[in-house]
Amino acid sequence: MALRVPFWTQAIQGDDIYYLEGAHYAQTNPLHPHQAKYLFQGRLVDMSGHPHPPLNAAVLSILLAVVGDVKEAPFHAAYTLFSLIAVFSMYMMACRFTTQPLLAAMLFCVVPAFVVNGNSLESDLPLLAFWMLSMALFVEANELGQGKYLALAVIPLALTGLSAYQSVVIIPILWLMIYSKRPTWWGAYAIALTPAIILVLYQAFEASSGKAPPLAVTAGYFQEYGLQQLGAKIRNAKALIGHLGWMLFPALPIVAFRSQWMLTAGLWASFEWNPTYLAGVVASIGILKQPGNRFGWWPHLFFISSLILFFAGSARYLLPMAAPVILLTVNQLALRLRWLYFGFAANLLLGLGLAYTNYQHWDGYRDFVKKHQAEIKASRVWVNGELGFRFYPESLGAMPMAQGQSVRPGDLILSSELLMPIPFTVGGGQLVEIDKKEIQTTLPFRLIGLKSKSGYSDATAGVLPFDLSSAPLDRIRLQRVIERKPTLSYFSMGDAEAEQHILSGAYQAEDGKTRWMGKQARLILQPAKETNDASATVYVPPVAKARMLWLDWNGKRVAALPLTKDGIYTISAKGIKTGMGQGVLTIECDATFSTAGDTRELGVVLVEAGLK
């Protein structure tokens, strides 16, 4: 409670907003919260493809119904219950496995990822709570041979299954624990299957409503976003082995297990000679080389599964294996308690430092929106960024930026440099900056941030357990689109003034000469004479699916061209009576495609277009 209460006013952060989308949708469809749809990186996605089943969204929907709106303090206060369940379960297990149960539970409380992510509304906290309670009850059942504990374990096991797909990893762990002590206890083996049974029932329940099974949708998104590509898996493994060593302050497992694997650690860390990372790798090797048969090889099975299942390398992914890591270490250092007290103090300070930095980061977005709330309420506002950055402006009526979004003079654009902004064009206008802010923190810790190599939340920018830096975490801007009349009748996509003549549908210049367009690109032009020839030159790459191209002037179709193979094409219409007033030239193709890791809808490549 001492670790949680000071953070009850934590701003909405990280993936909180996506679970809240499901919670809002559940107010009208409570049995299917994950049938919600929302924009992610500018594209409409189906929440049934989310890599977590719907328990967390369902819990948030209940809170939303009770409280009436999303309010930080009551929501975080309610989620504190999950932390208490996890710690209580840890203490139960520690009473069975160590002579220092209170100290083991205290070490569990200050695992840095638990200190930080215990203040979020993401699914990791319910997963940890029900995973730990399931394990604690199973341990009691296995130690005492009493079926009543098995019966009690059914509910948390079911809720574990509804919390995360990785919950199925608990099954072989429990089977090995049962086999080591009561190899013919068939009822226990059957009850251990509960998470898998629940997940199968969930797939069937969603499919019965006429929707695709959620796992099929998830697999589609994994392929579309390239989440299981080899590069992502390697980064995931590199980050996780560093995070594992920082569950406890690395000195503890290094001393406890006499980790002498410096050469192996050095080879593994050869791409990243950061001392915090190297210490984490050495400690991880010491942990993983310990026999885990007493715990059903819990840490080993979960870690191997995390390398296979996950893709982002986040520290919070490993929280369900914190308990056996702590128990192994406490048992090894039971006669050297000063090391355990030192580890507790070190992790407490580190965890609070990381949590305070995280608090200031997301609070920076909340404060900026509060400062400009009058302007946001009075204008049409587009939010160009993801995660919790979106929550506060959207609560005031702002809208997430879509791929190829058409903006108009008078619109406001609120953008983040850090949180996955998407390229956009200003719709024939010009951006004028109203305000900007660098998100800074008191302490130099970095969980994510500009120029940060931390892999704490995501390993895309680096694999360090955390980074130390004075660089800003993010830069955010509020800009207004002002009207700028078109001056060109014809232009190349690399021209300096091209941006001001693109209304929608054409992305940022990639090579200084060309731009990908989606299904339709709209250009605003100023004719140089009364009658003009309209034309557009495009490149059709081999991967493109487009087979037809059309040209419209002010909504009237003036030309069509088949695209029979890849190559350069020019579509044109002669003698169009445009008049001297500005107008809109539309280039449209019949099909688009996407590539793994690129969320844009791609049609053909625009080279030049306009009126001659």
C-alpha positions as CSV (number, residue, x, y, z in Angstrom):
1,M,0.0,0.0,0.0
2,A,2.9,2.3,0.8
3,L,4.2,1.8,-2.8
4,R,0.8,2.2,-4.5
5,V,-1.1,5.0,-2.7
6,P,1.4,7.8,-3.8
7,F,0.9,6.8,-7.4
8,W,-3.0,6.7,-7.4
9,T,-3.0,10.0,-9.4
10,Q,-0.7,8.4,-12.1
11,A,-1.8,9.7,-15.5
12,I,-3.3,7.3,-18.1
13,Q,-0.2,5.8,-19.7
14,G,1.1,3.2,-22.1
15,D,-1.5,0.7,-23.4
16,D,-4.1,1.9,-20.9
17,I,-6.1,3.7,-23.5
18,Y,-6.7,0.6,-25.7
19,Y,-8.1,-1.4,-22.8
20,L,-10.3,1.7,-22.0
21,E,-11.6,1.6,-25.5
22,G,-12.8,-2.0,-24.8
23,A,-14.3,-0.8,-21.5
24,H,-16.2,2.0,-23.2
25,Y,-17.5,-0.4,-25.9
26,A,-18.5,-2.9,-23.2
27,Q,-21.0,-0.4,-21.9
28,T,-23.2,-1.3,-24.9
29,N,-22.0,-4.9,-25.5
30,P,-20.8,-6.2,-22.1
31,L,-20.4,-9.8,-23.2
32,H,-17.9,-8.9,-26.0
33,P,-15.7,-6.0,-24.9
34,H,-13.0,-7.0,-27.4
35,Q,-15.3,-6.5,-30.4
36,A,-14.4,-2.8,-30.0
37,K,-12.6,-1.1,-32.9
38,Y,-10.2,1.8,-32.7
39,L,-7.5,3.5,-34.6
40,F,-3.9,2.3,-34.0
41,Q,-1.1,4.0,-36.0
42,G,-3.7,5.5,-38.2
43,R,-5.5,2.3,-39.1
44,L,-8.8,0.9,-37.8
45,V,-8.0,-2.3,-35.9
46,D,-10.3,-4.9,-34.3
47,M,-9.6,-5.4,-30.6
48,S,-10.4,-9.1,-30.9
49,G,-6.9,-9.3,-32.4
50,H,-5.4,-7.9,-29.2
51,P,-2.7,-10.2,-27.7
52,H,-4.6,-10.4,-24.5
53,P,-8.1,-11.9,-23.9
54,P,-10.9,-9.6,-22.5
55,L,-10.6,-9.8,-18.7
56,N,-8.8,-6.5,-18.2
57,A,-11.2,-4.6,-20.5
58,A,-14.1,-6.3,-18.6
59,V,-12.7,-5.1,-15.2
60,L,-12.3,-1.6,-16.5
61,S,-15.8,-1.6,-17.9
62,I,-17.2,-2.5,-14.4
63,L,-15.2,0.4,-12.9
64,L,-16.4,2.7,-15.6
65,A,-20.0,1.8,-15.0
66,V,-19.5,2.3,-11.2
67,V,-17.5,5.5,-11.3
68,G,-19.2,7.0,-14.3
69,D,-16.0,8.2,-16.0
70,V,-12.3,7.4,-16.2
71,K,-10.8,8.9,-13.1
72,E,-7.3,8.1,-12.1
73,A,-7.5,7.8,-8.3
74,P,-10.4,5.4,-8.0
75,F,-9.3,3.3,-10.9
76,H,-5.8,2.9,-9.6
77,A,-7.1,2.3,-6.1
78,A,-9.2,-0.5,-7.4
79,Y,-6.2,-2.0,-9.2
80,T,-4.2,-2.0,-6.0
81,L,-6.3,-5.0,-5.1
82,F,-4.4,-7.0,-7.8
83,S,-1.1,-6.0,-6.2
84,L,-2.3,-7.2,-2.8
85,I,-3.4,-10.6,-4.2
86,A,0.0,-11.1,-5.8
87,V,1.9,-10.2,-2.7
88,F,-0.3,-12.3,-0.4
89,S,0.2,-15.3,-2.8
90,M,3.9,-14.7,-2.8
91,Y,3.9,-14.8,1.0
92,M,1.9,-18.1,1.0
93,M,4.4,-19.7,-1.3
94,A,7.4,-18.3,0.6
95,C,6.1,-19.9,3.8
96,R,6.4,-23.3,2.0
97,F,9.7,-22.8,0.2
98,T,11.9,-20.6,2.5
99,T,12.7,-19.8,6.1
100,Q,12.4,-16.1,5.3
101,P,8.9,-15.7,4.0
102,L,8.4,-12.0,4.9
103,L,11.7,-11.0,3.4
104,A,10.9,-12.9,0.3
105,A,7.6,-11.1,0.0
106,M,9.3,-7.7,0.6
107,L,11.7,-8.5,-2.2
108,F,8.8,-9.4,-4.5
109,C,7.2,-6.0,-3.7
110,V,10.2,-4.1,-4.9
111,V,10.8,-5.9,-8.2
112,P,11.3,-2.7,-10.4
113,A,8.8,-3.8,-13.0
114,F,6.3,-4.5,-10.3
115,V,6.8,-1.1,-8.7
116,V,6.4,0.7,-12.1
117,N,3.8,-1.4,-13.9
118,G,1.8,-1.9,-10.8
119,N,0.6,1.7,-11.3
120,S,-0.8,1.0,-14.8
121,L,-4.3,-0.2,-15.9
122,E,-2.8,-2.8,-18.3
123,S,-3.4,-6.5,-18.2
124,D,-0.1,-7.4,-16.7
125,L,-1.3,-6.7,-13.1
126,P,-4.5,-8.9,-13.2
127,L,-2.4,-11.6,-14.9
128,L,0.2,-11.5,-12.2
129,A,-2.4,-11.5,-9.4
130,F,-4.3,-14.6,-10.7
131,W,-1.2,-16.4,-11.8
132,M,0.3,-16.0,-8.4
133,L,-2.9,-17.0,-6.6
134,S,-3.2,-20.1,-8.8
135,M,0.4,-21.1,-8.1
136,A,0.0,-20.5,-4.3
137,L,-3.2,-22.6,-4.1
138,F,-1.6,-25.4,-6.2
139,V,1.5,-25.4,-4.0
140,E,-0.7,-25.9,-0.9
141,A,-2.7,-28.6,-2.6
142,N,0.5,-30.4,-3.7
143,E,2.2,-30.1,-0.4
144,L,-0.8,-31.2,1.7
145,G,-2.5,-33.5,-0.9
146,Q,-5.8,-31.7,-0.2
147,G,-8.4,-31.4,-2.9
148,K,-10.0,-28.3,-1.4
149,Y,-7.1,-26.2,-2.5
150,L,-7.4,-27.6,-6.0
151,A,-11.1,-26.6,-6.1
152,L,-10.2,-23.1,-4.9
153,A,-7.5,-22.9,-7.7
154,V,-10.1,-23.3,-10.5
155,I,-11.3,-19.7,-10.4
156,P,-7.9,-17.9,-10.4
157,L,-6.7,-20.4,-13.1
158,A,-9.8,-19.5,-15.3
159,L,-9.1,-15.7,-14.7
160,T,-5.5,-16.3,-15.6
161,G,-6.6,-17.7,-18.9
162,L,-8.8,-14.7,-19.5
163,S,-5.9,-12.4,-18.7
164,A,-3.3,-13.5,-21.3
165,Y,-2.6,-16.1,-23.9
166,Q,0.8,-16.9,-22.2
167,S,-1.3,-18.3,-19.3
168,V,-1.0,-21.7,-20.9
169,V,2.6,-21.8,-19.9
170,I,1.4,-22.5,-16.3
171,I,0.1,-25.9,-17.4
172,P,3.5,-27.7,-17.9
173,I,4.8,-26.0,-14.8
174,L,2.0,-27.3,-12.7
175,W,2.2,-30.8,-14.2
176,L,5.9,-31.0,-13.4
177,M,5.2,-29.8,-9.8
178,I,2.5,-32.5,-9.4
179,Y,4.6,-35.2,-11.0
180,S,7.6,-34.5,-8.7
181,K,5.5,-35.2,-5.5
182,R,2.2,-36.9,-6.5
183,P,2.7,-38.4,-10.0
184,T,-0.7,-40.2,-10.1
185,W,-2.9,-37.3,-8.9
186,W,-5.0,-37.2,-12.2
187,G,-7.5,-34.7,-10.9
188,A,-4.7,-32.2,-10.3
189,Y,-3.4,-32.7,-13.9
190,A,-7.0,-32.1,-15.2
191,I,-7.5,-28.9,-13.2
192,A,-4.2,-27.5,-14.4
193,L,-5.7,-27.5,-17.9
194,T,-8.2,-24.8,-16.9
195,P,-6.5,-21.8,-18.7
196,A,-6.3,-23.7,-22.0
197,I,-10.0,-24.8,-21.7
198,I,-11.0,-21.2,-20.9
199,L,-9.1,-19.9,-23.9
200,V,-10.7,-22.5,-26.2
201,L,-14.2,-21.6,-24.9
202,Y,-13.4,-17.9,-25.4
203,Q,-12.5,-18.6,-29.1
204,A,-15.7,-20.5,-29.6
205,F,-17.9,-17.9,-27.8
206,E,-16.6,-15.1,-30.0
207,A,-17.0,-17.2,-33.1
208,S,-20.6,-18.0,-32.2
209,S,-21.4,-14.3,-32.5
210,G,-20.4,-14.4,-36.2
211,K,-16.9,-13.1,-35.7
212,A,-13.6,-14.7,-36.6
213,P,-11.9,-16.5,-33.7
214,P,-9.7,-13.9,-31.8
215,L,-6.5,-15.9,-32.3
216,A,-7.0,-15.9,-36.0
217,V,-7.3,-12.1,-36.0
218,T,-4.2,-11.9,-33.7
219,A,-2.2,-14.0,-36.1
220,G,-3.2,-11.7,-39.0
221,Y,-2.0,-8.6,-37.1
222,F,1.2,-10.3,-36.1
223,Q,1.9,-10.9,-39.8
224,E,0.7,-7.5,-40.9
225,Y,2.9,-5.6,-38.4
226,G,5.9,-8.0,-38.7
227,L,5.8,-8.8,-35.0
228,Q,7.3,-12.3,-35.3
229,Q,10.1,-11.4,-37.7
230,L,13.5,-12.7,-36.8
231,G,14.9,-9.3,-36.1
232,A,12.1,-8.6,-33.5
233,K,12.6,-12.0,-31.9
234,I,16.3,-11.4,-31.5
235,R,15.8,-8.0,-29.9
236,N,13.2,-9.5,-27.7
237,A,15.7,-12.2,-26.5
238,K,18.4,-9.6,-26.0
239,A,16.2,-7.4,-23.9
240,L,14.6,-10.1,-21.8
241,I,17.9,-11.6,-20.6
242,G,18.9,-8.2,-19.3
243,H,15.6,-7.6,-17.6
244,L,15.7,-11.0,-15.9
245,G,18.9,-10.1,-14.1
246,W,17.3,-6.9,-12.7
247,M,14.3,-8.5,-11.1
248,L,16.5,-8.5,-8.0
249,F,19.4,-6.2,-7.8
250,P,22.0,-8.1,-9.9
251,A,24.5,-8.3,-7.1
252,L,22.2,-10.7,-5.3
253,P,22.0,-13.5,-7.9
254,I,25.7,-13.0,-8.8
255,V,26.7,-13.5,-5.1
256,A,24.1,-16.1,-4.4
257,F,24.9,-18.3,-7.4
258,R,28.6,-17.4,-7.8
259,S,27.9,-16.6,-11.4
260,Q,31.2,-17.1,-13.0
261,W,30.0,-17.0,-16.6
262,M,31.5,-13.7,-17.4
263,L,32.9,-14.9,-20.7
264,T,29.6,-16.2,-21.9
265,A,27.9,-13.0,-20.7
266,G,30.5,-11.0,-22.5
267,L,29.9,-12.9,-25.7
268,W,26.2,-12.4,-25.4
269,A,26.6,-8.7,-24.6
270,S,29.2,-8.0,-27.2
271,F,26.8,-5.8,-29.1
272,E,26.0,-3.7,-26.0
273,W,28.8,-3.0,-23.5
274,N,26.6,-1.1,-21.1
275,P,27.5,-2.0,-17.5
276,T,23.8,-2.2,-16.4
277,Y,23.1,-4.5,-19.3
278,L,26.2,-6.7,-18.7
279,A,25.3,-7.0,-14.9
280,G,21.8,-8.1,-15.9
281,V,23.1,-10.7,-18.3
282,V,25.6,-12.1,-15.7
283,A,22.8,-12.3,-13.1
284,S,20.4,-13.9,-15.6
285,I,22.9,-16.7,-16.4
286,G,23.4,-17.4,-12.7
287,I,19.6,-17.7,-12.3
288,L,19.0,-19.9,-15.3
289,K,21.7,-22.4,-14.4
290,Q,20.1,-23.2,-11.1
291,P,18.0,-26.4,-10.8
292,G,14.3,-25.6,-10.7
293,N,12.7,-29.0,-10.3
294,R,11.3,-28.0,-6.9
295,F,9.3,-25.3,-8.7
296,G,8.3,-27.4,-11.7
297,W,11.1,-25.7,-13.6
298,W,9.0,-22.6,-13.4
299,P,11.6,-19.9,-14.2
300,H,13.1,-21.9,-17.0
301,L,9.9,-22.8,-18.8
302,F,8.5,-19.3,-18.5
303,F,11.7,-17.7,-19.8
304,I,12.0,-20.0,-22.8
305,S,8.3,-19.4,-23.6
306,S,8.8,-15.6,-23.4
307,L,11.5,-15.9,-26.0
308,I,9.1,-17.7,-28.3
309,L,5.9,-15.8,-27.6
310,F,6.9,-12.2,-27.2
311,F,8.3,-9.7,-29.6
312,A,8.8,-6.4,-27.7
313,G,11.2,-7.4,-24.9
314,S,9.4,-5.6,-22.2
315,A,10.4,-6.0,-18.6
316,R,6.8,-6.5,-17.4
317,Y,6.5,-9.7,-19.5
318,L,8.7,-11.5,-17.0
319,L,6.7,-10.6,-13.8
320,P,5.1,-14.1,-13.6
321,M,8.5,-15.6,-13.0
322,A,9.7,-13.2,-10.3
323,A,8.5,-15.5,-7.5
324,P,10.8,-18.5,-8.1
325,V,13.7,-16.2,-8.9
326,I,13.3,-14.6,-5.5
327,L,12.8,-17.9,-3.7
328,L,15.9,-19.4,-5.2
329,T,18.0,-16.4,-4.3
330,V,16.6,-16.1,-0.7
331,N,17.2,-19.8,0.0
332,Q,20.8,-19.4,-1.3
333,L,21.4,-16.3,0.9
334,A,19.5,-17.4,4.0
335,L,22.6,-17.3,6.1
336,R,23.8,-14.0,4.6
337,L,20.8,-11.8,5.3
338,R,22.8,-8.6,5.0
339,W,22.9,-9.2,1.2
340,L,19.1,-9.6,1.1
341,Y,18.5,-6.4,3.1
342,F,21.0,-4.6,0.8
343,G,19.1,-6.0,-2.3
344,F,15.8,-4.9,-0.9
345,A,17.0,-1.3,-0.2
346,A,18.7,-1.1,-3.7
347,N,15.7,-2.3,-5.6
348,L,13.3,-0.1,-3.5
349,L,15.3,3.0,-4.5
350,L,15.6,1.9,-8.1
351,G,12.0,1.0,-8.4
352,L,10.8,4.3,-6.9
353,G,13.2,6.2,-9.1
354,L,11.9,4.5,-12.2
355,A,8.3,4.9,-11.1
356,Y,8.7,8.6,-10.3
357,T,10.3,9.1,-13.8
358,N,7.4,7.3,-15.4
359,Y,4.9,9.4,-13.4
360,Q,6.5,12.7,-14.6
361,H,6.6,11.5,-18.2
362,W,2.9,10.8,-18.6
363,D,2.0,13.7,-16.3
364,G,3.8,16.0,-18.8
365,Y,1.2,15.1,-21.5
366,R,-1.7,15.6,-19.1
367,D,-0.4,19.0,-18.0
368,F,0.1,20.2,-21.6
369,V,-3.4,19.2,-22.6
370,K,-4.8,20.9,-19.5
371,K,-3.0,24.1,-20.4
372,H,-4.6,24.1,-23.9
373,Q,-8.0,22.5,-23.1
374,A,-10.0,25.6,-24.1
375,E,-8.4,25.6,-27.6
376,I,-8.8,21.8,-28.0
377,K,-12.5,22.0,-27.0
378,A,-13.1,24.9,-29.5
379,S,-11.4,23.4,-32.5
380,R,-11.2,20.3,-34.7
381,V,-8.1,18.6,-33.3
382,W,-6.1,15.6,-34.6
383,V,-3.8,13.7,-32.2
384,N,-0.7,12.4,-34.0
385,G,0.8,9.8,-31.6
386,E,-0.1,6.7,-29.7
387,L,-0.4,5.2,-26.2
388,G,-1.5,7.3,-23.2
389,F,-0.6,10.5,-25.1
390,R,-4.0,10.2,-26.8
391,F,-6.2,9.8,-23.8
392,Y,-6.5,13.4,-22.5
393,P,-7.0,15.3,-25.7
394,E,-9.5,12.6,-27.0
395,S,-11.4,13.0,-23.7
396,L,-11.9,16.7,-24.7
397,G,-13.1,15.7,-28.2
398,A,-9.9,15.4,-30.2
399,M,-9.6,12.7,-32.8
400,P,-6.8,10.3,-33.6
401,M,-4.9,10.9,-36.8
402,A,-5.7,8.4,-39.5
403,Q,-3.5,7.3,-42.4
404,G,-3.9,9.7,-45.3
405,Q,-6.0,12.0,-43.0
406,S,-7.4,15.1,-44.7
407,V,-6.9,18.2,-42.5
408,R,-8.1,21.7,-43.3
409,P,-7.3,25.3,-42.4
410,G,-8.3,26.0,-38.8
411,D,-7.5,22.4,-37.6
412,L,-5.2,21.8,-34.7
413,I,-2.5,19.1,-34.8
414,L,-1.2,17.8,-31.4
415,S,1.8,15.6,-32.1
416,S,4.5,13.6,-30.3
417,E,8.0,12.9,-31.7
418,L,8.3,9.8,-29.6
419,L,5.0,7.9,-29.6
420,M,4.7,6.5,-33.1
421,P,3.5,9.6,-35.1
422,I,2.4,8.9,-38.6
423,P,3.3,11.1,-41.7
424,F,0.6,13.4,-42.8
425,T,0.1,16.3,-45.2
426,V,-1.4,19.7,-44.4
427,G,-4.2,19.6,-47.0
428,G,-3.1,22.6,-49.0
429,G,-2.4,24.6,-45.9
430,Q,0.6,25.5,-43.7
431,L,1.4,24.5,-40.2
432,V,2.0,27.3,-37.6
433,E,3.3,26.3,-34.2
434,I,1.2,27.4,-31.2
435,D,3.1,25.8,-28.4
436,K,5.7,23.1,-27.8
437,K,7.0,21.3,-24.8
438,E,10.0,19.1,-24.0
439,I,9.0,16.3,-21.6
440,Q,11.7,16.3,-18.9
441,T,12.1,14.5,-15.6
442,T,13.8,15.3,-12.3
443,L,15.8,12.0,-12.3
444,P,18.0,10.8,-15.2
445,F,16.3,7.4,-15.5
446,R,14.8,6.6,-18.8
447,L,12.3,3.8,-19.5
448,I,11.5,5.2,-22.9
449,G,12.6,8.4,-24.5
450,L,14.2,10.3,-27.4
451,K,17.8,9.0,-27.9
452,S,17.2,6.4,-25.2
453,K,18.5,2.9,-25.6
454,S,16.2,1.6,-22.9
455,G,14.3,-1.6,-23.7
456,Y,12.2,-1.4,-20.6
457,S,8.9,-1.1,-22.5
458,D,10.0,-1.9,-26.0
459,A,13.3,-3.1,-27.5
460,T,13.0,-1.2,-30.8
461,A,15.4,1.6,-29.7
462,G,17.7,-0.5,-27.5
463,V,17.9,-3.4,-25.0
464,L,19.1,-1.8,-21.8
465,P,17.1,-2.6,-18.6
466,F,16.9,1.2,-18.2
467,D,18.9,4.1,-19.5
468,L,20.5,7.1,-17.9
469,S,20.2,10.3,-19.8
470,S,19.5,14.1,-19.6
471,A,17.9,14.2,-23.0
472,P,14.2,15.0,-23.2
473,L,11.8,12.0,-23.1
474,D,9.6,13.5,-25.8
475,R,8.8,16.7,-27.6
476,I,5.2,17.5,-28.2
477,R,3.7,20.3,-30.3
478,L,0.4,22.0,-30.8
479,Q,0.1,23.4,-34.3
480,R,-2.6,25.1,-36.3
481,V,-3.2,24.6,-40.1
482,I,-3.7,28.0,-41.7
483,E,-4.9,28.5,-45.2
484,R,-2.4,28.9,-48.0
485,K,-3.7,29.3,-51.5
486,P,-2.2,27.0,-54.2
487,T,0.3,28.6,-56.5
488,L,1.3,25.6,-58.7
489,S,-0.6,24.0,-61.6
490,Y,1.9,21.2,-62.0
491,F,4.6,19.8,-59.7
492,S,6.9,16.9,-58.9
493,M,6.5,15.1,-55.6
494,G,9.9,16.3,-54.4
495,D,9.3,20.0,-55.0
496,A,9.7,22.2,-52.0
497,E,6.0,23.4,-52.2
498,A,4.5,20.0,-52.9
499,E,3.3,19.6,-49.3
500,Q,1.1,22.7,-49.5
501,H,-0.6,21.2,-52.6
502,I,-1.4,17.7,-51.3
503,L,-4.9,17.6,-49.7
504,S,-4.8,13.9,-48.7
505,G,-3.8,10.4,-49.7
506,A,-0.1,11.0,-50.5
507,Y,2.6,10.2,-47.9
508,Q,5.8,11.9,-47.0
509,A,8.5,12.1,-49.7
510,E,10.9,9.1,-49.2
511,D,13.7,9.8,-51.6
512,G,13.2,13.5,-52.3
513,K,11.5,12.7,-55.6
514,T,8.5,10.4,-55.1
515,R,5.7,9.6,-52.7
516,W,3.7,6.6,-52.1
517,M,0.0,7.2,-52.4
518,G,-2.9,5.1,-50.9
519,K,-6.0,4.2,-52.9
520,Q,-6.7,7.9,-53.7
521,A,-4.5,11.1,-53.7
522,R,-6.1,14.5,-53.9
523,L,-4.1,17.6,-55.0
524,I,-5.2,21.2,-55.0
525,L,-4.0,23.2,-58.0
526,Q,-4.1,26.7,-59.5
527,P,-4.6,26.5,-63.2
528,A,-2.4,28.7,-65.3
529,K,-4.9,29.0,-68.2
530,E,-8.5,28.3,-69.0
531,T,-8.0,24.9,-70.7
532,N,-5.4,22.4,-69.6
533,D,-4.2,18.9,-70.0
534,A,-4.4,16.9,-66.8
535,S,-1.8,14.2,-66.2
536,A,-0.1,12.2,-63.5
537,T,3.0,10.0,-63.7
538,V,3.3,7.1,-61.4
539,Y,5.6,4.1,-60.8
540,V,4.0,0.7,-60.3
541,P,6.4,-1.5,-58.4
542,P,6.4,-5.3,-58.7
543,V,4.7,-5.7,-55.3
544,A,1.8,-3.4,-56.1
545,K,-1.7,-4.8,-56.6
546,A,-3.2,-1.9,-58.5
547,R,-4.3,-2.8,-62.1
548,M,-6.3,0.4,-62.9
549,L,-5.6,4.1,-62.6
550,W,-8.2,6.9,-62.9
551,L,-8.0,10.7,-63.0
552,D,-10.7,13.1,-61.8
553,W,-10.9,16.9,-62.0
554,N,-13.2,18.4,-59.4
555,G,-15.0,15.1,-58.9
556,K,-15.5,14.4,-62.6
557,R,-13.7,11.4,-64.2
558,V,-11.6,12.5,-67.1
559,A,-9.2,9.5,-67.7
560,A,-8.7,5.8,-67.1
561,L,-5.6,3.7,-67.7
562,P,-5.0,-0.1,-67.2
563,L,-1.8,-1.1,-65.4
564,T,-0.7,-4.3,-67.1
565,K,2.7,-4.7,-65.4
566,D,5.2,-2.9,-63.2
567,G,6.9,0.2,-64.5
568,I,6.3,3.9,-65.2
569,Y,2.9,5.1,-66.4
570,T,1.5,8.4,-67.4
571,I,-2.2,8.9,-67.4
572,S,-3.6,12.1,-69.1
573,A,-6.7,13.9,-70.3
574,K,-6.5,16.5,-73.0
575,G,-8.3,19.8,-73.2
576,I,-10.0,20.0,-69.8
577,K,-11.9,23.2,-69.3
578,T,-10.7,24.0,-65.9
579,G,-11.2,27.8,-65.8
580,M,-8.9,30.0,-63.7
581,G,-10.2,29.0,-60.3
582,Q,-8.4,26.6,-58.0
583,G,-9.5,23.0,-58.2
584,V,-8.8,19.4,-57.1
585,L,-7.1,16.7,-59.1
586,T,-7.7,13.2,-57.9
587,I,-5.5,10.2,-58.8
588,E,-7.1,6.9,-57.8
589,C,-6.1,3.2,-58.1
590,D,-8.2,0.1,-57.7
591,A,-6.2,-1.8,-55.1
592,T,-3.8,-1.3,-52.2
593,F,-1.5,-3.5,-50.2
594,S,0.6,-3.4,-46.9
595,T,3.9,-4.8,-46.0
596,A,5.0,-6.4,-42.7
597,G,6.0,-3.7,-40.3
598,D,4.4,-0.9,-42.4
599,T,0.9,0.0,-41.5
600,R,0.2,2.3,-44.5
601,E,-2.1,1.3,-47.3
602,L,0.0,1.5,-50.4
603,G,-1.3,1.9,-54.0
604,V,1.3,3.2,-56.4
605,V,4.2,5.7,-56.3
606,L,3.5,9.2,-57.4
607,V,6.2,10.9,-59.4
608,E,4.5,14.1,-60.7
609,A,1.1,15.4,-61.5
610,G,-1.0,18.5,-62.3
611,L,-2.2,20.6,-65.2
612,K,-0.2,21.6,-68.3
